[in-house]
């Protein structure tokens, strides 16, 4: 496979000697044309349009969880053969099942 051309993305540093040897001569024009040919319909982190996936109609959030509770969640997901996302949703749904909750009022910023 000596001398074969490999597609190179924008995140590759062409100054790296090893990369230069394996990719041959690649211009910025070629890099742009290679990356434009890919058909990206959704960005990373967006919910899935497929109703059968765990991320269908979901939002991505970041928050802090105590380490011991996170370990219990990992254990629950492993032993019950769930993904971590699915296990988290099950635990949250079951934990809020018996609560009598009402909608919070909408702030003027959300309107």
Secondary structure by P-SEA (a helix, b strand, c coil): ccbbbbbbccccccccaaaaaacccccaaaaaaaaaacccccccccccccccccccbbbbbbbbbcaaaaaaaaaaaaaacccaaaaaaaaaaaaaccccccccccccccc
